[in-house]
Amino acid sequence: MSYQIASLSRLVEQLERLPGIGHKSAQRLAFHLLNIPEKSAEDFLEAVRDAREKIHECAVCCNLADQELCPVCRADNRDTGVICVVEDPRDVMALERTREYSGTYHVLHGTISPMDGIGPEQLRIKELLTRVTENDVREIIMATNPTVEGEATAMYLSKLLKPFGIPVTRLAYGIPVGGDLEYADEITLRRSLEGRSRID
């Protein structure tokens, strides 16, 4: 006879859907959630609900925001003439940890991946072109991950941006091929920013 509690099994199944969480980790998390005080469980649920309701895309850069603009786009001390193009909001957090970059960002929310059915129209490319057209942009840094999809997206964007006459640079390869910005340490990211090169 198998030991199963329907509500617990459902909780484990939902936790398994989280990235990087296997069955055993999901079980551990489920039992932890069952054992925390009622107030802590309510706070946890409220935090998830609050984030789901309040967080949306920034009206300028498509990064995550809880106001009309994200903290970077609201800041007065950022260089709006430089735009760093990244795949994901987590990449913005990773680059911000270096404290070396003072420009702005543009979040694509993915990369071109025909195998996954993701084309340019599914990304925030139109919004980037609007920013370039309407603002005085001096440089665009391609900071997509050094994967096949990241490289293809960077090359596609550099060709789209060529008619604007704006220098398009690429992060230097301090980041290992196949790696993600999210997991790179601050020194690697700093060197990547410093050693970026132009895409011709």
Order of alpha helices (4+ residues) and beta strands (2+ residues): alpha-alpha-alpha-beta-beta-alpha-beta-alpha-beta-alpha-beta-alpha-beta-alpha-beta
